[in-house]
């Protein structure tokens, strides 16, 4: 592991990371020369210095709180996927499924590193979680999460759909902040994760669940315990306009709810996350 590899992952989240530091060509040369030689123990210090340059703008306490809130969710997802790959042998089918979960795990790690670095650069203290601080059975609601592949994917879907709606819900709190763009960049990637996990659940190995790549109504997951994740997704009114049968067109309730994603409040997300935090 070196800084170049880490920054390549972070670039997937923030495509302007190099431009924030210096012209891309110079930044790549600098990171290659330094990152290929730096000792593992020095990486956190080096990253902190780089993030200070990239994101070192003062942030209000409320903004830092929102970033730490997002960081908590990213730790929840990262440790969930990382454990499935290294400590649950045979859980995930070899091949495309393992490749997909590995890619998603790497994205979540990049999100963790980016948010932690941004919080530090802004003068805050990033939260930190280990795997053992989470209970991925959801207080006993998903006891087979690491022994049954369909259950694992159902929990993954709940995490990803929660993440998408959580970032949407916190966007107003970051308005006017340089961190809004970063949060929105992560938000779109989480949306792609959610869609891909749903497609994995449709496979025979994933349980053959009859589910679409997008949310349909309230709790289309088929898992009763996941209902809070989809609260409010049955809304058919946007900007005060009822979407069903709009202008006399045959728009069904399902089509109306699929066409728009709804945000979750911080309180709603914290209630969902509390099931998985010891």
Secondary structure, 3 states (H helix, E strand, C coil): CCHHHHHHHHHCCCCCHHHHHCCHHHHHHHHHHHHCCCCHHHHHHHHHHHHHHHHCCCCCHHHHHHHHHHHHHHHHHHHHHHHHHHCCCCCCCCCHHHHHHHHHHHHHHHHHHHHHHHHHHCCCCCCCCCHHHECCCCCCCCCCCCCCHHHHHHHHHHHHHHHHHHHHHHHHHHCCCCCHHHHHHHHHHHHHHHHHHHHHHHCCCCCCCCCCCCCCCCCCCCCHHHHHHHCCCCCCEECCEECCCHHHCCCCHHHHHHCCCCCCCHHHHHHHHHCCEC
